[in-house]
Amino acid sequence: MNLDTLKNHPRLLLKAALAPLQGTRFQPTGFTDLGAATYDGPDGTKMLLVESAQSMANRFEAVCWDTITDDWITPLKGLPVVKVNDKDGNPLTNSVLEAHRLNSIYIKRAEGGRFHLQLKSELIEKADRPINMRKLSAVLKKYDFNALIHGVFLETIDGRLRLPRALTAFIEAKDVKVASSGGVKNDRIDADGSIVLPPAMEGVNTKGDDGRQKNVPFARDEYCGSITAFFNIDLALIRGFGLGEAVEHLIIALSLFKIQRFLRDGLRLRTACDLEIPEGAKLEVQRPKDVFSVPTLADLEKELPGLISQAFGPLTEQNRFTAITFDDTKKKAITLQLTTEPAIPEDLAKIVKWKKATTKKPASLEIGGENQLSSEELAEKLYPSDNGADAQTAFLEAWQAATAEEQGGDAEPTPDQPEDQQ
């Protein structure tokens, strides 16, 4: 691969012509209360967004993960990822498949927020100091390499911990025309909706079901036009991570792999949107022109294991997984012994109760079992920064003590006590 030829260029821009696999019509992405995203180009050309940047990111991630083995596909084995298991140890989800990656609700609230506390201890030195973005890049490399490509926003740790996408893509069509059609959902028994159905069994979801059936006609819009997929790899951003040439080459190669794999395996976007690269067309380099040749998928699959080894060193184990547990069983109320009264916000008033000290009992804070916030989130809400860090620290220490007693084992690490130093 000739990745060295990209050293002095800020972007790698690629495009590929696409066409329906059969016929001329295709179904674009749709948006709530909007439908298809049609618009006029600068010259008045009728344009259509076929697939958005956020949807393309999800599709790039999907072609990298083997859901049967719950692991990276073979060429990518050894890349770090955070895996979430249920309380019985069965795979639940992971940071590759989750829409918000490390900021997934299943990751940040697993084990009372233990993993996000670990991240905070590694990322935040002092609350009143600028964020070290290179440190964020290094932490993502360690735990979730995929986030270096698709970005992350860890706003519950610190609203400044935000990384944009290094790989962005979208599919659009021009000179589009609408192909209007429709259909009907037929009811062979109750065409006019006069029959009242019996009640459903307990536990069956009947939301939106009025208990009547009937024939329901519907309209449908498809489109035809010239379709193009565009890909943008931000080389300047990747170099700005400060992770060294080996990691830079791995990020670029992995981005190219995602693109090539998507173009080979991921072009059935919807039931009525099955696309292909037309005969004679190919993935083209728009910028830098006449400098870089796109490696084939076969070349990328061959090179990636070596690039992973160069970036991370030889594998001592097959996987570099961080495993955490998400337990959705109803929790018991937790009582914390505290001396500082919290400022309970309105959204927590039904969950959190403060009990003042009496002659017989010390002051305490009771947190109901329906609470879904991590200990870190609760500390920030109940003891805002104007109360100082001491109140938050006391809360986290009390939480740690209470959860350790309840679980009969070690509690979650506090921000100044990383897990590997317990």
Order of alpha helices (4+ residues) and beta strands (2+ residues): beta-beta-beta-beta-alpha-beta-beta-beta-beta-alpha-alpha-alpha-alpha-beta-beta-beta-beta-alpha-alpha-beta-beta-beta-alpha-beta-beta-beta-beta-alpha-alpha
